[in-house]
Amino acid sequence: MGDGAESLSVALGEDERVMPASPPSNAALLRAVAASRAAWNHAERPATIEPAGPGEESVWSFPRPPRVESVAARVVVAAGTRVVAETRDALRVVETAGAPCYYLPAADCDASVLRSTGRWTVCEWKGVACGYDVLAGDRRYASAAWTYPDPLDDLGCGFARIAGRFAFYAHELTCTIDGERVRPQPGGFYGGWVTARLRGPIKGVPGSGRW
């Protein structure tokens, strides 16, 4: 799972295939992520960036560290014909080069279809993200959702606002914003949602590992 930052399991001395049951404390995380945060100051940029016209936005206008924004639009997540989540109280996290990730209040998600995977990854900005499967009908959507139970918020970027909210991958789930079905961020790892008005190139395409 991921939402705009690489998993730091290797940096933390762990193999993602054999993750420990309990993630490190936030204090330990802050020590571990310092070098990774600093490295982003020297992140590469693509040779060509798509221009953004009226009503459009470029992922290259997003900040790093990321920013948390309120979303007034109607956001719906469905697994087949089953509505998994629906809200007009979403937050989105925007970060340089990545498609926005949308976080929905737990109260607006169907808890009966969410099952913890016991797996976790680390974002150098937001801390530990815990993965969830989505079960709908007779199908399991593996690792299709994640949440930050206790995000880092040492930078004053508002990450505490997403605590306990759920985000969803759009690869197999049907995710819409005001009726527009979004596309998943390229590459498979990142959980951003791509809309028609978003301009890139977007991290996840071949050759974008250092953006």
mmCIF file of the C-alpha atoms, coordinates in Angstrom:
data_MODEL
# 
_entry.id   MODEL 
# 
loop_
_atom_site.group_PDB 
_atom_site.id 
_atom_site.type_symbol 
_atom_site.label_atom_id 
_atom_site.label_alt_id 
_atom_site.label_comp_id 
_atom_site.label_asym_id 
_atom_site.label_entity_id 
_atom_site.label_seq_id 
_atom_site.pdbx_PDB_ins_code 
_atom_site.Cartn_x 
_atom_site.Cartn_y 
_atom_site.Cartn_z 
_atom_site.occupancy 
_atom_site.B_iso_or_equiv 
_atom_site.pdbx_formal_charge 
_atom_site.auth_seq_id 
_atom_site.auth_comp_id 
_atom_site.auth_asym_id 
_atom_site.auth_atom_id 
_atom_site.pdbx_PDB_model_num 
ATOM 1   C CA . MET A 1 1   ? 0.000   0.000   0.000   1.00 0.00 ? 1   MET A CA 1 
ATOM 2   C CA . GLY A 1 2   ? 1.166   3.537   -0.537  1.00 0.00 ? 2   GLY A CA 1 
ATOM 3   C CA . ASP A 1 3   ? -0.128  7.054   -0.886  1.00 0.00 ? 3   ASP A CA 1 
ATOM 4   C CA . GLY A 1 4   ? 2.551   9.198   -2.369  1.00 0.00 ? 4   GLY A CA 1 
ATOM 5   C CA . ALA A 1 5   ? 5.682   8.141   -0.498  1.00 0.00 ? 5   ALA A CA 1 
ATOM 6   C CA . GLU A 1 6   ? 7.866   5.081   -0.743  1.00 0.00 ? 6   GLU A CA 1 
ATOM 7   C CA . SER A 1 7   ? 7.702   2.381   1.916   1.00 0.00 ? 7   SER A CA 1 
ATOM 8   C CA . LEU A 1 8   ? 10.648  2.812   4.244   1.00 0.00 ? 8   LEU A CA 1 
ATOM 9   C CA . SER A 1 9   ? 10.739  -0.791  5.455   1.00 0.00 ? 9   SER A CA 1 
ATOM 10  C CA . VAL A 1 10  ? 14.234  -1.210  4.053   1.00 0.00 ? 10  VAL A CA 1 
ATOM 11  C CA . ALA A 1 11  ? 15.429  2.007   5.683   1.00 0.00 ? 11  ALA A CA 1 
ATOM 12  C CA . LEU A 1 12  ? 13.998  0.751   8.951   1.00 0.00 ? 12  LEU A CA 1 
ATOM 13  C CA . GLY A 1 13  ? 15.928  -2.486  8.614   1.00 0.00 ? 13  GLY A CA 1 
ATOM 14  C CA . GLU A 1 14  ? 12.908  -4.642  7.796   1.00 0.00 ? 14  GLU A CA 1 
ATOM 15  C CA . ASP A 1 15  ? 11.944  -6.865  4.915   1.00 0.00 ? 15  ASP A CA 1 
ATOM 16  C CA . GLU A 1 16  ? 8.358   -6.108  3.778   1.00 0.00 ? 16  GLU A CA 1 
ATOM 17  C CA . ARG A 1 17  ? 7.758   -9.834  3.301   1.00 0.00 ? 17  ARG A CA 1 
ATOM 18  C CA . VAL A 1 18  ? 8.456   -10.446 7.001   1.00 0.00 ? 18  VAL A CA 1 
ATOM 19  C CA . MET A 1 19  ? 7.190   -7.320  8.706   1.00 0.00 ? 19  MET A CA 1 
ATOM 20  C CA . PRO A 1 20  ? 7.122   -7.318  12.515  1.00 0.00 ? 20  PRO A CA 1 
ATOM 21  C CA . ALA A 1 21  ? 3.705   -7.390  14.131  1.00 0.00 ? 21  ALA A CA 1 
ATOM 22  C CA . SER A 1 22  ? 4.150   -4.002  15.816  1.00 0.00 ? 22  SER A CA 1 
ATOM 23  C CA . PRO A 1 23  ? 5.356   -0.893  13.986  1.00 0.00 ? 23  PRO A CA 1 
ATOM 24  C CA . PRO A 1 24  ? 7.989   1.376   15.548  1.00 0.00 ? 24  PRO A CA 1 
ATOM 25  C CA . SER A 1 25  ? 7.025   4.300   17.767  1.00 0.00 ? 25  SER A CA 1 
ATOM 26  C CA . ASN A 1 26  ? 6.648   7.744   16.250  1.00 0.00 ? 26  ASN A CA 1 
ATOM 27  C CA . ALA A 1 27  ? 9.809   8.825   18.046  1.00 0.00 ? 27  ALA A CA 1 
ATOM 28  C CA . ALA A 1 28  ? 11.755  5.997   16.392  1.00 0.00 ? 28  ALA A CA 1 
ATOM 29  C CA . LEU A 1 29  ? 10.181  6.825   13.041  1.00 0.00 ? 29  LEU A CA 1 
ATOM 30  C CA . LEU A 1 30  ? 11.261  10.445  13.226  1.00 0.00 ? 30  LEU A CA 1 
ATOM 31  C CA . ARG A 1 31  ? 14.856  9.343   13.698  1.00 0.00 ? 31  ARG A CA 1 
ATOM 32  C CA . ALA A 1 32  ? 14.594  6.853   10.833  1.00 0.00 ? 32  ALA A CA 1 
ATOM 33  C CA . VAL A 1 33  ? 13.003  9.159   8.261   1.00 0.00 ? 33  VAL A CA 1 
ATOM 34  C CA . ALA A 1 34  ? 15.317  12.153  8.657   1.00 0.00 ? 34  ALA A CA 1 
ATOM 35  C CA . ALA A 1 35  ? 17.639  11.144  5.826   1.00 0.00 ? 35  ALA A CA 1 
ATOM 36  C CA . SER A 1 36  ? 14.789  10.254  3.471   1.00 0.00 ? 36  SER A CA 1 
ATOM 37  C CA . ARG A 1 37  ? 13.077  13.589  4.091   1.00 0.00 ? 37  ARG A CA 1 
ATOM 38  C CA . ALA A 1 38  ? 16.283  15.457  3.359   1.00 0.00 ? 38  ALA A CA 1 
ATOM 39  C CA . ALA A 1 39  ? 16.827  13.507  0.144   1.00 0.00 ? 39  ALA A CA 1 
ATOM 40  C CA . TRP A 1 40  ? 13.564  14.811  -1.320  1.00 0.00 ? 40  TRP A CA 1 
ATOM 41  C CA . ASN A 1 41  ? 15.080  18.297  -1.379  1.00 0.00 ? 41  ASN A CA 1 
ATOM 42  C CA . HIS A 1 42  ? 17.134  17.066  -4.311  1.00 0.00 ? 42  HIS A CA 1 
ATOM 43  C CA . ALA A 1 43  ? 14.400  15.114  -6.093  1.00 0.00 ? 43  ALA A CA 1 
ATOM 44  C CA . GLU A 1 44  ? 14.638  15.088  -9.856  1.00 0.00 ? 44  GLU A CA 1 
ATOM 45  C CA . ARG A 1 45  ? 12.024  16.611  -12.146 1.00 0.00 ? 45  ARG A CA 1 
ATOM 46  C CA . PRO A 1 46  ? 10.954  15.374  -15.596 1.00 0.00 ? 46  PRO A CA 1 
ATOM 47  C CA . ALA A 1 47  ? 12.306  17.125  -18.659 1.00 0.00 ? 47  ALA A CA 1 
ATOM 48  C CA . THR A 1 48  ? 8.801   18.026  -19.829 1.00 0.00 ? 48  THR A CA 1 
ATOM 49  C CA . ILE A 1 49  ? 5.873   19.022  -17.614 1.00 0.00 ? 49  ILE A CA 1 
ATOM 50  C CA . GLU A 1 50  ? 2.361   19.243  -19.058 1.00 0.00 ? 50  GLU A CA 1 
ATOM 51  C CA . PRO A 1 51  ? 0.902   22.763  -18.892 1.00 0.00 ? 51  PRO A CA 1 
ATOM 52  C CA . ALA A 1 52  ? -2.232  23.186  -16.782 1.00 0.00 ? 52  ALA A CA 1 
ATOM 53  C CA . GLY A 1 53  ? -5.044  25.183  -18.358 1.00 0.00 ? 53  GLY A CA 1 
ATOM 54  C CA . PRO A 1 54  ? -8.109  26.793  -16.798 1.00 0.00 ? 54  PRO A CA 1 
ATOM 55  C CA . GLY A 1 55  ? -9.814  24.460  -14.343 1.00 0.00 ? 55  GLY A CA 1 
ATOM 56  C CA . GLU A 1 56  ? -6.850  22.067  -14.376 1.00 0.00 ? 56  GLU A CA 1 
ATOM 57  C CA . GLU A 1 57  ? -4.092  21.435  -11.841 1.00 0.00 ? 57  GLU A CA 1 
ATOM 58  C CA . SER A 1 58  ? -0.562  20.156  -12.217 1.00 0.00 ? 58  SER A CA 1 
ATOM 59  C CA . VAL A 1 59  ? 0.940   17.621  -9.852  1.00 0.00 ? 59  VAL A CA 1 
ATOM 60  C CA . TRP A 1 60  ? 4.083   19.753  -10.125 1.00 0.00 ? 60  TRP A CA 1 
ATOM 61  C CA . SER A 1 61  ? 2.322   22.623  -8.376  1.00 0.00 ? 61  SER A CA 1 
ATOM 62  C CA . PHE A 1 62  ? 1.730   20.431  -5.307  1.00 0.00 ? 62  PHE A CA 1 
ATOM 63  C CA . PRO A 1 63  ? 4.095   20.936  -2.351  1.00 0.00 ? 63  PRO A CA 1 
ATOM 64  C CA . ARG A 1 64  ? 6.571   18.706  -0.584  1.00 0.00 ? 64  ARG A CA 1 
ATOM 65  C CA . PRO A 1 65  ? 6.138   18.085  2.325   1.00 0.00 ? 65  PRO A CA 1 
ATOM 66  C CA . PRO A 1 66  ? 2.555   17.221  1.367   1.00 0.00 ? 66  PRO A CA 1 
ATOM 67  C CA . ARG A 1 67  ? -0.472  19.386  2.161   1.00 0.00 ? 67  ARG A CA 1 
ATOM 68  C CA . VAL A 1 68  ? -3.850  18.292  3.563   1.00 0.00 ? 68  VAL A CA 1 
ATOM 69  C CA . GLU A 1 69  ? -6.920  19.880  1.940   1.00 0.00 ? 69  GLU A CA 1 
ATOM 70  C CA . SER A 1 70  ? -10.670 19.689  2.559   1.00 0.00 ? 70  SER A CA 1 
ATOM 71  C CA . VAL A 1 71  ? -12.840 18.346  -0.268  1.00 0.00 ? 71  VAL A CA 1 
ATOM 72  C CA . ALA A 1 72  ? -16.449 19.459  -0.674  1.00 0.00 ? 72  ALA A CA 1 
ATOM 73  C CA . ALA A 1 73  ? -17.189 17.053  -3.526  1.00 0.00 ? 73  ALA A CA 1 
ATOM 74  C CA . ARG A 1 74  ? -19.227 13.862  -3.162  1.00 0.00 ? 74  ARG A CA 1 
ATOM 75  C CA . VAL A 1 75  ? -16.755 10.981  -2.956  1.00 0.00 ? 75  VAL A CA 1 
ATOM 76  C CA . VAL A 1 76  ? -18.000 7.400   -3.393  1.00 0.00 ? 76  VAL A CA 1 
ATOM 77  C CA . VAL A 1 77  ? -16.140 4.086   -3.258  1.00 0.00 ? 77  VAL A CA 1 
ATOM 78  C CA . ALA A 1 78  ? -17.831 0.886   -4.443  1.00 0.00 ? 78  ALA A CA 1 
ATOM 79  C CA . ALA A 1 79  ? -16.781 -2.754  -4.645  1.00 0.00 ? 79  ALA A CA 1 
ATOM 80  C CA . GLY A 1 80  ? -18.890 -4.141  -7.459  1.00 0.00 ? 80  GLY A CA 1 
ATOM 81  C CA . THR A 1 81  ? -22.438 -3.043  -6.628  1.00 0.00 ? 81  THR A CA 1 
ATOM 82  C CA . ARG A 1 82  ? -21.677 -2.597  -2.913  1.00 0.00 ? 82  ARG A CA 1 
ATOM 83  C CA . VAL A 1 83  ? -21.073 0.960   -1.720  1.00 0.00 ? 83  VAL A CA 1 
ATOM 84  C CA . VAL A 1 84  ? -18.098 0.803   0.618   1.00 0.00 ? 84  VAL A CA 1 
ATOM 85  C CA . ALA A 1 85  ? -17.879 4.500   1.479   1.00 0.00 ? 85  ALA A CA 1 
ATOM 86  C CA . GLU A 1 86  ? -19.677 7.728   0.635   1.00 0.00 ? 86  GLU A CA 1 
ATOM 87  C CA . THR A 1 87  ? -19.002 11.209  1.957   1.00 0.00 ? 87  THR A CA 1 
ATOM 88  C CA . ARG A 1 88  ? -18.952 14.940  1.366   1.00 0.00 ? 88  ARG A CA 1 
ATOM 89  C CA . ASP A 1 89  ? -16.384 15.327  4.137   1.00 0.00 ? 89  ASP A CA 1 
ATOM 90  C CA . ALA A 1 90  ? -13.249 13.943  2.481   1.00 0.00 ? 90  ALA A CA 1 
ATOM 91  C CA . LEU A 1 91  ? -9.724  15.237  2.880   1.00 0.00 ? 91  LEU A CA 1 
ATOM 92  C CA . ARG A 1 92  ? -7.078  14.907  0.227   1.00 0.00 ? 92  ARG A CA 1 
ATOM 93  C CA . VAL A 1 93  ? -3.306  14.855  0.563   1.00 0.00 ? 93  VAL A CA 1 
ATOM 94  C CA . VAL A 1 94  ? -1.406  16.468  -2.309  1.00 0.00 ? 94  VAL A CA 1 
ATOM 95  C CA . GLU A 1 95  ? 2.317   16.031  -2.845  1.00 0.00 ? 95  GLU A CA 1 
ATOM 96  C CA . THR A 1 96  ? 4.743   16.990  -5.606  1.00 0.00 ? 96  THR A CA 1 
ATOM 97  C CA . ALA A 1 97  ? 4.569   14.608  -8.592  1.00 0.00 ? 97  ALA A CA 1 
ATOM 98  C CA . GLY A 1 98  ? 1.788   12.432  -7.133  1.00 0.00 ? 98  GLY A CA 1 
ATOM 99  C CA . ALA A 1 99  ? -1.932  12.220  -7.759  1.00 0.00 ? 99  ALA A CA 1 
ATOM 100 C CA . PRO A 1 100 ? -3.994  13.315  -4.714  1.00 0.00 ? 100 PRO A CA 1 
ATOM 101 C CA . CYS A 1 101 ? -4.959  10.672  -2.150  1.00 0.00 ? 101 CYS A CA 1 
ATOM 102 C CA . TYR A 1 102 ? -8.445  10.966  -0.663  1.00 0.00 ? 102 TYR A CA 1 
ATOM 103 C CA . TYR A 1 103 ? -9.166  10.146  2.979   1.00 0.00 ? 103 TYR A CA 1 
ATOM 104 C CA . LEU A 1 104 ? -12.748 9.425   4.040   1.00 0.00 ? 104 LEU A CA 1 
ATOM 105 C CA . PRO A 1 105 ? -14.114 9.577   7.605   1.00 0.00 ? 105 PRO A CA 1 
ATOM 106 C CA . ALA A 1 106 ? -14.424 6.163   9.243   1.00 0.00 ? 106 ALA A CA 1 
ATOM 107 C CA . ALA A 1 107 ? -18.035 7.007   10.075  1.00 0.00 ? 107 ALA A CA 1 
ATOM 108 C CA . ASP A 1 108 ? -18.781 7.242   6.330   1.00 0.00 ? 108 ASP A CA 1 
ATOM 109 C CA . CYS A 1 109 ? -17.165 3.866   5.546   1.00 0.00 ? 109 CYS A CA 1 
ATOM 110 C CA . ASP A 1 110 ? -18.816 0.464   5.851   1.00 0.00 ? 110 ASP A CA 1 
ATOM 111 C CA . ALA A 1 111 ? -16.756 -1.101  8.642   1.00 0.00 ? 111 ALA A CA 1 
ATOM 112 C CA . SER A 1 112 ? -18.340 -4.522  7.998   1.00 0.00 ? 112 SER A CA 1 
ATOM 113 C CA . VAL A 1 113 ? -16.387 -4.918  4.738   1.00 0.00 ? 113 VAL A CA 1 
ATOM 114 C CA . LEU A 1 114 ? -12.994 -3.792  6.080   1.00 0.00 ? 114 LEU A CA 1 
ATOM 115 C CA . ARG A 1 115 ? -10.542 -6.385  7.409   1.00 0.00 ? 115 ARG A CA 1 
ATOM 116 C CA . SER A 1 116 ? -7.083  -5.551  8.736   1.00 0.00 ? 116 SER A CA 1 
ATOM 117 C CA . THR A 1 117 ? -4.276  -7.286  6.845   1.00 0.00 ? 117 THR A CA 1 
ATOM 118 C CA . GLY A 1 118 ? -1.851  -6.932  9.751   1.00 0.00 ? 118 GLY A CA 1 
ATOM 119 C CA . ARG A 1 119 ? 0.604   -5.305  7.343   1.00 0.00 ? 119 ARG A CA 1 
ATOM 120 C CA . TRP A 1 120 ? 1.979   -1.798  7.504   1.00 0.00 ? 120 TRP A CA 1 
ATOM 121 C CA . THR A 1 121 ? 4.237   0.523   5.572   1.00 0.00 ? 121 THR A CA 1 
ATOM 122 C CA . VAL A 1 122 ? 5.878   3.834   6.404   1.00 0.00 ? 122 VAL A CA 1 
ATOM 123 C CA . CYS A 1 123 ? 5.604   7.233   4.756   1.00 0.00 ? 123 CYS A CA 1 
ATOM 124 C CA . GLU A 1 124 ? 8.479   9.526   5.684   1.00 0.00 ? 124 GLU A CA 1 
ATOM 125 C CA . TRP A 1 125 ? 6.030   12.416  6.115   1.00 0.00 ? 125 TRP A CA 1 
ATOM 126 C CA . LYS A 1 126 ? 2.956   10.800  7.689   1.00 0.00 ? 126 LYS A CA 1 
ATOM 127 C CA . GLY A 1 127 ? 4.303   7.740   9.513   1.00 0.00 ? 127 GLY A CA 1 
ATOM 128 C CA . VAL A 1 128 ? 2.766   4.263   9.744   1.00 0.00 ? 128 VAL A CA 1 
ATOM 129 C CA . ALA A 1 129 ? -0.058  3.266   7.409   1.00 0.00 ? 129 ALA A CA 1 
ATOM 130 C CA . CYS A 1 130 ? -2.003  0.072   8.191   1.00 0.00 ? 130 CYS A CA 1 
ATOM 131 C CA . GLY A 1 131 ? -3.459  -1.996  5.368   1.00 0.00 ? 131 GLY A CA 1 
ATOM 132 C CA . TYR A 1 132 ? -7.001  -3.359  4.980   1.00 0.00 ? 132 TYR A CA 1 
ATOM 133 C CA . ASP A 1 133 ? -8.700  -5.814  2.655   1.00 0.00 ? 133 ASP A CA 1 
ATOM 134 C CA . VAL A 1 134 ? -12.173 -5.022  1.342   1.00 0.00 ? 134 VAL A CA 1 
ATOM 135 C CA . LEU A 1 135 ? -14.637 -7.943  1.401   1.00 0.00 ? 135 LEU A CA 1 
ATOM 136 C CA . ALA A 1 136 ? -17.754 -7.562  -0.720  1.00 0.00 ? 136 ALA A CA 1 
ATOM 137 C CA . GLY A 1 137 ? -20.028 -10.383 -1.775  1.00 0.00 ? 137 GLY A CA 1 
ATOM 138 C CA . ASP A 1 138 ? -17.811 -13.392 -2.405  1.00 0.00 ? 138 ASP A CA 1 
ATOM 139 C CA . ARG A 1 139 ? -14.766 -11.351 -3.363  1.00 0.00 ? 139 ARG A CA 1 
ATOM 140 C CA . ARG A 1 140 ? -11.767 -10.115 -1.405  1.00 0.00 ? 140 ARG A CA 1 
ATOM 141 C CA . TYR A 1 141 ? -10.070 -6.960  -2.683  1.00 0.00 ? 141 TYR A CA 1 
ATOM 142 C CA . ALA A 1 142 ? -6.641  -7.526  -1.173  1.00 0.00 ? 142 ALA A CA 1 
ATOM 143 C CA . SER A 1 143 ? -4.905  -4.561  0.479   1.00 0.00 ? 143 SER A CA 1 
ATOM 144 C CA . ALA A 1 144 ? -7.369  -2.197  -1.178  1.00 0.00 ? 144 ALA A CA 1 
ATOM 145 C CA . ALA A 1 145 ? -7.510  0.314   1.682   1.00 0.00 ? 145 ALA A CA 1 
ATOM 146 C CA . TRP A 1 146 ? -5.277  1.863   4.318   1.00 0.00 ? 146 TRP A CA 1 
ATOM 147 C CA . THR A 1 147 ? -5.412  4.203   7.284   1.00 0.00 ? 147 THR A CA 1 
ATOM 148 C CA . TYR A 1 148 ? -3.005  6.195   9.459   1.00 0.00 ? 148 TYR A CA 1 
ATOM 149 C CA . PRO A 1 149 ? -4.014  5.485   13.072  1.00 0.00 ? 149 PRO A CA 1 
ATOM 150 C CA . ASP A 1 150 ? -1.503  7.943   14.562  1.00 0.00 ? 150 ASP A CA 1 
ATOM 151 C CA . PRO A 1 151 ? 0.170   9.992   11.831  1.00 0.00 ? 151 PRO A CA 1 
ATOM 152 C CA . LEU A 1 152 ? 3.297   12.021  12.337  1.00 0.00 ? 152 LEU A CA 1 
ATOM 153 C CA . ASP A 1 153 ? 2.525   15.718  12.603  1.00 0.00 ? 153 ASP A CA 1 
ATOM 154 C CA . ASP A 1 154 ? 5.828   17.253  13.611  1.00 0.00 ? 154 ASP A CA 1 
ATOM 155 C CA . LEU A 1 155 ? 5.981   19.515  10.550  1.00 0.00 ? 155 LEU A CA 1 
ATOM 156 C CA . GLY A 1 156 ? 2.700   21.312  11.198  1.00 0.00 ? 156 GLY A CA 1 
ATOM 157 C CA . CYS A 1 157 ? 1.271   20.195  7.843   1.00 0.00 ? 157 CYS A CA 1 
ATOM 158 C CA . GLY A 1 158 ? -2.019  18.971  9.311   1.00 0.00 ? 158 GLY A CA 1 
ATOM 159 C CA . PHE A 1 159 ? -1.420  15.229  8.980   1.00 0.00 ? 159 PHE A CA 1 
ATOM 160 C CA . ALA A 1 160 ? -3.219  14.700  12.304  1.00 0.00 ? 160 ALA A CA 1 
ATOM 161 C CA . ARG A 1 161 ? -6.426  15.511  10.399  1.00 0.00 ? 161 ARG A CA 1 
ATOM 162 C CA . ILE A 1 162 ? -6.292  12.197  8.505   1.00 0.00 ? 162 ILE A CA 1 
ATOM 163 C CA . ALA A 1 163 ? -5.950  10.058  11.644  1.00 0.00 ? 163 ALA A CA 1 
ATOM 164 C CA . GLY A 1 164 ? -8.397  7.134   11.507  1.00 0.00 ? 164 GLY A CA 1 
ATOM 165 C CA . ARG A 1 165 ? -9.680  8.013   8.031   1.00 0.00 ? 165 ARG A CA 1 
ATOM 166 C CA . PHE A 1 166 ? -9.597  5.455   5.226   1.00 0.00 ? 166 PHE A CA 1 
ATOM 167 C CA . ALA A 1 167 ? -8.139  5.759   1.743   1.00 0.00 ? 167 ALA A CA 1 
ATOM 168 C CA . PHE A 1 168 ? -8.808  3.323   -1.095  1.00 0.00 ? 168 PHE A CA 1 
ATOM 169 C CA . TYR A 1 169 ? -6.985  2.095   -4.169  1.00 0.00 ? 169 TYR A CA 1 
ATOM 170 C CA . ALA A 1 170 ? -8.828  2.694   -7.432  1.00 0.00 ? 170 ALA A CA 1 
ATOM 171 C CA . HIS A 1 171 ? -7.255  -0.248  -9.264  1.00 0.00 ? 171 HIS A CA 1 
ATOM 172 C CA . GLU A 1 172 ? -10.189 -2.632  -8.719  1.00 0.00 ? 172 GLU A CA 1 
ATOM 173 C CA . LEU A 1 173 ? -12.630 -0.565  -6.686  1.00 0.00 ? 173 LEU A CA 1 
ATOM 174 C CA . THR A 1 174 ? -14.875 1.969   -8.403  1.00 0.00 ? 174 THR A CA 1 
ATOM 175 C CA . CYS A 1 175 ? -13.989 5.376   -6.975  1.00 0.00 ? 175 CYS A CA 1 
ATOM 176 C CA . THR A 1 176 ? -15.793 8.542   -8.074  1.00 0.00 ? 176 THR A CA 1 
ATOM 177 C CA . ILE A 1 177 ? -15.584 12.261  -7.322  1.00 0.00 ? 177 ILE A CA 1 
ATOM 178 C CA . ASP A 1 178 ? -18.819 14.109  -8.110  1.00 0.00 ? 178 ASP A CA 1 
ATOM 179 C CA . GLY A 1 179 ? -19.714 11.267  -10.479 1.00 0.00 ? 179 GLY A CA 1 
ATOM 180 C CA . GLU A 1 180 ? -16.389 11.148  -12.343 1.00 0.00 ? 180 GLU A CA 1 
ATOM 181 C CA . ARG A 1 181 ? -14.735 7.751   -12.128 1.00 0.00 ? 181 ARG A CA 1 
ATOM 182 C CA . VAL A 1 182 ? -11.092 8.259   -11.279 1.00 0.00 ? 182 VAL A CA 1 
ATOM 183 C CA . ARG A 1 183 ? -8.157  6.312   -12.663 1.00 0.00 ? 183 ARG A CA 1 
ATOM 184 C CA . PRO A 1 184 ? -5.492  4.779   -10.409 1.00 0.00 ? 184 PRO A CA 1 
ATOM 185 C CA . GLN A 1 185 ? -2.108  6.441   -10.175 1.00 0.00 ? 185 GLN A CA 1 
ATOM 186 C CA . PRO A 1 186 ? 0.377   4.691   -12.476 1.00 0.00 ? 186 PRO A CA 1 
ATOM 187 C CA . GLY A 1 187 ? 2.736   2.025   -11.254 1.00 0.00 ? 187 GLY A CA 1 
ATOM 188 C CA . GLY A 1 188 ? 0.646   -0.047  -8.870  1.00 0.00 ? 188 GLY A CA 1 
ATOM 189 C CA . PHE A 1 189 ? 2.218   1.102   -5.583  1.00 0.00 ? 189 PHE A CA 1 
ATOM 190 C CA . TYR A 1 190 ? 0.786   4.586   -5.175  1.00 0.00 ? 190 TYR A CA 1 
ATOM 191 C CA . GLY A 1 191 ? -2.815  5.139   -4.139  1.00 0.00 ? 191 GLY A CA 1 
ATOM 192 C CA . GLY A 1 192 ? -3.488  8.503   -5.768  1.00 0.00 ? 192 GLY A CA 1 
ATOM 193 C CA . TRP A 1 193 ? -6.611  9.163   -7.818  1.00 0.00 ? 193 TRP A CA 1 
ATOM 194 C CA . VAL A 1 194 ? -6.218  10.612  -11.312 1.00 0.00 ? 194 VAL A CA 1 
ATOM 195 C CA . THR A 1 195 ? -9.008  12.834  -12.630 1.00 0.00 ? 195 THR A CA 1 
ATOM 196 C CA . ALA A 1 196 ? -9.484  14.356  -16.077 1.00 0.00 ? 196 ALA A CA 1 
ATOM 197 C CA . ARG A 1 197 ? -8.275  17.774  -14.925 1.00 0.00 ? 197 ARG A CA 1 
ATOM 198 C CA . LEU A 1 198 ? -4.966  16.530  -13.487 1.00 0.00 ? 198 LEU A CA 1 
ATOM 199 C CA . ARG A 1 199 ? -1.783  17.185  -15.438 1.00 0.00 ? 199 ARG A CA 1 
ATOM 200 C CA . GLY A 1 200 ? 1.550   15.397  -15.097 1.00 0.00 ? 200 GLY A CA 1 
ATOM 201 C CA . PRO A 1 201 ? 3.599   13.477  -15.778 1.00 0.00 ? 201 PRO A CA 1 
ATOM 202 C CA . ILE A 1 202 ? 2.605   11.642  -12.592 1.00 0.00 ? 202 ILE A CA 1 
ATOM 203 C CA . LYS A 1 203 ? 4.982   9.657   -10.414 1.00 0.00 ? 203 LYS A CA 1 
ATOM 204 C CA . GLY A 1 204 ? 4.672   5.924   -11.050 1.00 0.00 ? 204 GLY A CA 1 
ATOM 205 C CA . VAL A 1 205 ? 5.339   5.961   -14.777 1.00 0.00 ? 205 VAL A CA 1 
ATOM 206 C CA . PRO A 1 206 ? 8.601   4.316   -15.934 1.00 0.00 ? 206 PRO A CA 1 
ATOM 207 C CA . GLY A 1 207 ? 11.664  6.341   -15.014 1.00 0.00 ? 207 GLY A CA 1 
ATOM 208 C CA . SER A 1 208 ? 9.950   8.323   -12.240 1.00 0.00 ? 208 SER A CA 1 
ATOM 209 C CA . GLY A 1 209 ? 11.517  6.596   -9.239  1.00 0.00 ? 209 GLY A CA 1 
ATOM 210 C CA . ARG A 1 210 ? 13.588  9.638   -8.228  1.00 0.00 ? 210 ARG A CA 1 
ATOM 211 C CA . TRP A 1 211 ? 10.875  12.299  -8.623  1.00 0.00 ? 211 TRP A CA 1 
# 
